[in-house]
Amino acid sequence: MTGTQIAYYFICERKLWLFTHKIDMEHNSDVVAMGKFISDSTYQRKKHEIRIDNIVLDNYDAKTKTIHEVKKSDKMEETHIWQVKYYIKVLKEKGIDGVKGKIDYPKLRQTVEVELNPGDEKKLMEINNSINYILKKETPPNVINKSYCKKCSYYDLCYI
């Protein structure tokens, strides 16, 4: 499982299914490009992207054991929080205890602290099972028809 899959699970199961089945529309999205630009151009002194198995951390400070994720907007904050909780869980499974997370919203000049507790670990296991169930379906889940769909990189696949 990846951090992107965790995020898409919260945003849209159809998007999760399409993305995981190698139907990638994000290269056509101005919204995705803007988010990538913000992530790439913010906190340059701290920029240390790290790949661990199937996850990519925007930044990890080994001294403070802090994961930093940079996000464009807080509109999907719950999604961001669960993505960071998943990253903390992955590091914990690798033997790194005491990790915490911070979600940085540079445009808003805000930071959200994230910690993982035992109840979160149980919920992440349930999320993993749900994701596996969704991905085993032969066809993608139905369109969800939310207001944010209009800005989604998969909009054309769902509505046109």
Secondary structure, 3 states (H helix, E strand, C coil): CCHHHHHHHHHCHHHHHHHHCCCCCHHHCHHHHHHHHHHHHCCHHHCCCEEECCEEECEEECCCCEEEEECCCCCCHHHHHHHHHHHHHHHHHCCCCCCEEEEEECCCCEEEEECCCHHHHHHHHHHHHHHHHHHHCCCCCCCCCCHHHHHCCCHHHHHC
